[in-house]
Amino acid sequence: MTIMWWSKWISSTVLKEVEERSRAFFELVLPPVDIYEIGGTLVVDVDLPGFSKDNINIKVTKQSLTISAKREKTVEVDTAYVAQRPLRIKKMIRLPVEVDTETEPSAKYENGVLTVKLQIKGSKSVKIES
């Protein structure tokens, strides 16, 4: 009887430790990011499913973009078998080009994807007349 109790305790302790380390790993490597340029604008797409728009913060410098987000545990469970979804994310992205911090960036959060648009420093759109 003592062996069974000890075995269950070790098993639950190990699982809890694995869960915490797994969550920490995903908080470090996530979220996935795409960065591309369209007509003098640097566009950064960041996957943030499950986060509320109100809990996402963005900070921009000339050469970096920092995104942080947090969410609360919404459901208390009796037994969690797998819990890898991050509760918080903070990612600093080194930008491939210098951006104009004087121009107001724009951001949109839709279907779990955050899209940030930043004006590239020194670039201007040229209107073509006919």
N, C-alpha and C positions, 0 to 999 in steps of 0.2 A: 504494500500500500504506500509506503514511504517513497519507494522508487518511482511509482507512477506520479505522485504529487511533485517530486523533484523534477522529473522529466517534463511535466507540463509547465512548471515554472521556468525551466531553462528554455524550453521551446518558445514560450510566450515572450520571454526576455530577449531572446535572439531575434525573434520576428519583429519585435518593437524596435530594436537597434537597426535591423536591416531596413525597416520602413523609414526611420529617421535619416539614415545615410542615403537611401534612395531618394527621398524628398530633397535633401540637401544637394545631391548630384543634379537633379532636374532643375532646381532653383539656380544652379550655377550655369548650366549649359543652355537652358532655355531663355528666351524664346527664339525660334528660328527667324531669321531676318533676310530680306531681299533688299538690295540697294541698287538703284539704277537712275539714269539721267534722262529727262525729257525736256528738250528746248530750254536749257539753262536752269532747270529746276532739278534738284537732287530729291529723289523720292525714296523713302524708307518704308517698307512694309514689314510689320511685326505681328506675328501670330500671338494673340493674347486671349484665347477662348476662355470663357468662364469668369472673366474679370469685369467689374462694373466700370463704366466710363468715369464715374466720379472718383474711383480709387486708382486711376492711372495718372502719373505725373511725368512730365517731359521737361528736360533742361537741355538747352542748346548753347554750345560755344562755337567758335570759328572752326574747330576741327573735331568736335565730338558731339554726340547725342547720347544723353542718358535717359533711360526709361525705367521707371520703377512702378510696380503695381502690387497690390495686396488684396487678399480676399479672406473672409472669415470662414471657418468651418461652419457649414450650414446645418449639418445633420449629426446628431449624436447617435452613435451606433453601439450595439452590444459587442460585436466582434468585427474588426476590420481585417479583411483578408489581404487586401492590397491597397496601399494609400500612397501613390506616387505623385499625384497632382500637387504642384507647388502652391503654397499659401502666399508666397511673396516672390517677386522677381525684381532684380535690379541689374540692368545691363548697360554697360558703357560701350558705345559703338564709336570706333575711330572712323571718322568720315574720310573718304578717298580724295576729297577736294575741300578747299576752304569755302565756307558758306558766309553769306552776308548776314551778320547779326543785327544790322540796322533794319532789314526788311523783316516784317512780321511773318513767322512761319505759320503754316496751317496744318491742322490735324483733323482726322476723321476716324471714328471708330464704328465699324459696321461688320456684323456677322463674325465677331471675334478677331477681326483684323484691324490693327491700328495703322493708318497711312499718314506719314508725316512728310510735308513738302517744304523744302528749304531752297531759297534762292542761292545759286552759286555765285560767289563773289567775283565781280568783274564781268559777269555775263549779262547780256541784255537781249531780250527778244526783239527781232526786227520785223516790222510789219511790211509786208510786200504789197505794193499797190499795183493795180493793173493799168 
